[in-house]
Amino acid sequence: MSKTDVKLEGIYPILATPFKDNGEVDENSLRELVRFQLHAKVDGIALFGMASEMYTLLEEEKSRIAEIVVDEVKGRVPLVFGSGHTGLETAVQLSKRAEKQGADALMVLPPYMAKPDGTRLYDYFAAIAKAVTIPIMIQDAPLASGVNMPAPLLARLSKEFENISYVKVEAPPTSLKVTDVLQQSDGRLTVFGGMNSMYFYEELGRGAVGTMPACEYPEVCVKIYQSFKAGDLDTARRTFYQYLPFMRIGTIPGFAMSVHKEVLKAGGVIESAYVRNPNAPMDDLLRREVMDTLKDLDLLALRWRKARNER
């Protein structure tokens, strides 16, 4: 199968970027984090999203991270690289570079510094679509970017550019936007959910084909998705609402990245929960609140050290 024929669906966690306590990228923890995702039977992995702290990474760090992830995955699942930027020219160059580095598809934020009008948004995504041959997922995340992507514009882009074929809907209420995008595009666009999967069950009911959560609970999302897909709606619904308080606490502004990493560290998936400025480390009270949401829940990340030793 060529990369232009790649079909994305299912669970594509946004890979965190593990750092050492001194702030350097921790390559060993990164490899272990990828192995953790694959062990959870994810359908794919996304790099350089908001939950990757992509806005704090140097370009040489991103190149090395891509190299490591491609080496660990070895083609077993598709890889989606984030390649949006604050300006058109840089976004085009990053997108072309991502394709060369091994991306099977791109996840592209709109420009998020100077807020563009409709014409500038169209030109931005059109330029990227013309520059690459792999599928493009537009990330409609107005809470993060400050830019809303109207459904008619998304539909127009999908009609005029064959490789603009996916949308990650993170514009609340996400379930309603899923329906709007599918209707406006006459089915040309395939929809994923985001926002740490807080509306995943409802999104699936509206026609979304998957989600892109943070990466500390991939097996939970896999269970929800596989149960829904098999028609076992009771298991999908019960599992979703059982873990929803934990998903919700993983969206706290300023501390979300720390939440993800503290859980991964607690079970031995990564060595340090260090986050780069402007993200903030959690204090003891927030740590206790996070762990309270996990009481009576079975999370693979929290028993990873034991599971790894038993393999």
C-alpha positions in Angstrom: 0.0 0.0 0.0 1.4 3.4 -0.9 1.2 6.3 1.4 -1.5 8.0 -0.7 -3.7 4.9 -0.1 -3.3 5.0 3.7 -6.6 4.9 5.5 -6.7 6.3 9.0 -9.1 5.1 11.6 -9.1 4.1 15.2 -6.8 5.2 18.0 -3.9 7.5 17.2 -2.4 8.8 20.5 -0.5 12.0 20.4 3.0 11.0 21.5 4.4 13.0 24.4 8.0 14.1 24.3 9.8 12.7 27.2 12.5 14.9 28.7 15.3 14.2 31.2 15.2 16.3 34.4 17.7 18.7 32.8 15.3 19.4 29.9 17.0 17.4 27.2 15.0 14.9 25.1 15.1 11.5 26.7 15.6 9.1 23.8 15.4 5.9 25.8 12.1 6.9 27.4 10.8 7.9 23.9 11.6 4.4 22.6 9.8 2.9 25.6 6.8 5.1 25.1 6.5 4.0 21.5 6.7 0.3 22.6 4.0 1.1 25.2 1.7 2.4 22.5 2.3 -0.6 20.2 1.7 -3.0 23.1 -1.7 -1.4 23.6 -2.5 -2.2 20.0 -3.1 1.4 18.8 -4.0 1.9 15.2 -1.4 4.6 14.6 0.7 7.2 16.4 0.7 11.0 16.0 3.8 13.1 16.6 4.3 16.8 17.2 0.8 17.6 18.4 -0.1 20.0 21.2 0.3 17.1 23.7 3.9 16.6 22.3 4.8 20.1 23.5 5.7 20.6 19.8 5.8 24.4 20.3 8.9 24.0 22.6 10.9 21.7 20.3 13.9 22.7 18.2 13.9 21.6 14.6 16.9 19.3 15.2 15.1 17.7 18.1 12.0 17.1 16.0 14.2 15.5 13.3 15.8 13.1 15.9 12.4 12.3 17.4 11.0 11.4 14.0 14.0 9.2 13.3 13.6 7.3 16.6 9.9 6.8 16.2 10.2 5.6 12.6 12.9 3.2 13.7 10.8 1.8 16.6 7.6 1.5 14.6 9.1 -0.1 11.6 6.0 0.4 9.5 3.7 -1.5 11.8 1.2 1.4 12.1 0.8 4.7 10.3 2.5 7.8 11.6 0.8 11.2 11.5 3.1 14.2 11.9 2.0 17.6 13.0 3.3 20.3 10.7 1.3 23.4 11.2 3.0 26.7 11.8 2.4 30.4 12.3 3.1 31.2 8.7 2.4 29.6 5.2 6.0 29.3 4.0 7.3 27.6 7.1 4.3 25.3 7.3 4.9 24.2 3.7 8.6 23.5 4.4 7.8 21.6 7.6 5.1 19.5 5.7 7.5 18.6 2.9 10.2 17.7 5.5 7.7 15.5 7.5 6.8 13.6 4.3 10.5 12.9 3.7 11.1 11.9 7.3 8.5 9.1 7.2 5.1 10.7 7.8 2.2 8.7 6.4 -0.1 11.7 6.9 0.0 15.2 8.2 -2.0 16.9 11.0 -2.0 20.6 10.3 -3.1 23.5 12.6 -4.1 26.8 11.0 -1.8 29.7 11.5 -2.2 30.6 15.2 -0.4 33.9 15.7 -2.0 36.4 13.4 -5.6 35.1 13.1 -6.3 34.6 9.3 -9.5 35.4 7.4 -11.2 32.9 5.1 -9.0 33.7 2.1 -5.8 33.4 4.1 -6.9 30.1 5.6 -7.8 28.7 2.1 -4.4 29.8 0.7 -2.5 28.3 3.6 -4.0 24.8 3.3 -4.1 24.9 -0.5 -0.3 25.6 -0.5 0.4 22.7 1.8 -1.9 20.3 -0.2 0.0 21.2 -3.4 3.4 20.7 -1.7 2.9 17.1 -0.5 1.4 13.8 -1.8 0.3 12.3 1.6 -3.1 12.8 3.2 -3.7 15.9 5.2 -5.8 16.2 8.4 -6.9 19.7 9.2 -6.9 20.3 13.0 -9.9 22.4 13.9 -8.9 23.3 17.4 -10.1 26.9 18.1 -9.4 26.6 21.9 -5.7 26.0 21.2 -5.2 28.0 18.0 -7.8 30.8 18.4 -8.9 30.0 14.8 -12.2 28.5 13.9 -12.4 26.4 10.7 -16.0 26.8 9.3 -17.5 23.6 7.9 -18.2 25.1 4.5 -14.5 26.0 4.1 -13.4 22.5 5.2 -15.8 21.1 2.6 -14.4 23.3 -0.1 -10.9 22.4 0.6 -11.7 18.7 0.5 -13.5 19.1 -2.8 -10.7 21.0 -4.5 -7.7 19.0 -3.0 -7.9 15.2 -3.0 -5.3 14.8 -0.3 -7.2 17.0 2.2 -9.3 14.1 3.4 -9.4 14.3 7.2 -10.4 16.7 9.9 -9.6 16.5 13.6 -12.6 18.2 15.3 -11.8 19.9 18.5 -14.3 22.7 18.3 -16.8 22.3 21.1 -19.5 21.0 21.1 -17.5 18.5 19.1 -20.3 16.0 18.4 -22.4 18.7 16.6 -19.4 19.8 14.6 -18.7 16.2 13.5 -22.2 16.1 12.0 -21.8 19.5 10.3 -18.5 18.6 8.7 -19.8 15.2 7.4 -22.9 16.8 6.0 -21.2 19.8 4.4 -18.5 17.7 2.8 -20.9 15.0 1.5 -18.8 12.4 3.1 -15.5 13.4 1.4 -14.0 14.2 4.8 -13.2 11.6 7.4 -13.5 12.9 11.0 -11.4 12.2 14.1 -12.1 13.5 17.6 -9.6 15.1 19.9 -9.8 17.2 23.1 -8.3 14.2 25.0 -11.3 12.1 23.9 -13.7 13.8 26.3 -16.6 13.4 23.8 -15.4 10.2 22.1 -18.5 8.1 22.6 -20.8 10.8 21.3 -18.4 11.5 18.4 -18.5 7.8 17.3 -22.3 7.9 17.4 -22.1 10.9 15.0 -19.9 9.2 12.5 -16.3 9.9 13.7 -13.9 7.0 12.9 -11.5 7.5 15.7 -9.8 9.8 18.2 -6.4 11.3 18.9 -6.0 11.4 22.7 -3.0 11.9 25.0 -0.8 8.8 25.2 -1.1 7.6 28.8 -4.3 5.5 28.4 -4.2 4.1 24.8 -5.7 0.7 25.8 -8.8 2.4 27.2 -9.5 4.2 23.9 -8.8 1.0 22.0 -11.4 -0.9 24.1 -14.0 1.8 23.6 -13.4 1.9 19.8 -13.3 -1.8 19.3 -16.4 -2.4 21.4 -18.3 0.3 19.5 -17.1 -1.0 16.1 -18.3 -4.5 17.1 -21.7 -3.3 18.0 -21.2 -3.7 21.8 -22.4 -0.3 22.7 -23.0 -1.1 26.3 -19.3 -1.9 26.9 -18.2 1.1 24.8 -20.5 3.4 26.8 -19.7 2.0 30.2 -15.9 2.1 29.6 -16.1 5.7 28.3 -18.0 7.1 31.2 -16.0 5.1 33.7 -12.8 6.8 32.5 -14.3 10.2 31.7 -13.2 11.9 34.9 -9.6 11.0 34.2 -9.9 12.2 30.6 -11.3 15.5 31.9 -8.5 16.1 34.4 -6.1 15.7 31.5 -7.3 18.9 29.9 -6.4 21.4 32.7 -4.9 24.5 31.0 -1.3 24.9 31.8 -1.0 21.5 33.6 -2.3 19.0 31.0 1.1 18.0 29.8 2.3 17.4 33.4 -0.8 15.2 34.0 0.0 13.0 31.1 3.6 12.6 32.0 3.1 12.1 35.8 0.9 9.1 35.0 3.4 7.7 32.5 6.2 8.2 35.0 4.3 6.5 37.8 4.2 3.2 36.0 7.7 3.3 34.6 6.9 4.1 31.0 9.1 7.3 31.1 11.7 8.3 33.6 10.9 11.9 34.2 7.7 14.0 34.2 9.7 17.2 33.3 7.7 19.7 31.1 9.1 22.6 29.3 8.1 26.2 29.9 5.4 27.5 29.4 3.9 24.3 30.8 3.9 24.0 34.6 4.7 21.0 36.8 1.9 19.8 39.0 2.0 20.2 42.7 1.2 17.6 45.3 -2.4 18.6 45.5 -3.0 18.2 41.8 -1.0 15.0 41.8 -3.4 13.6 44.5 -6.4 14.7 42.5 -5.2 13.0 39.4 -4.5 9.8 41.2 -8.0 10.0 42.9 -9.6 9.8 39.4 -7.7 6.6 38.9 -8.9 4.8 42.0 -10.7 1.5 41.0 -9.5 2.0 37.4 -7.2 -0.4 35.7 -4.6 1.6 33.7 -1.8 -0.1 31.8 0.5 2.8 32.3 0.4 2.4 36.1 1.5 -1.3 35.9 3.8 -1.0 32.9 7.0 -1.7 34.8 5.6 -5.1 36.0 4.1 -5.9 32.6 7.4 -5.1 30.9 9.3 -7.4 33.2 6.9 -10.2 32.6 7.3 -10.1 28.8 
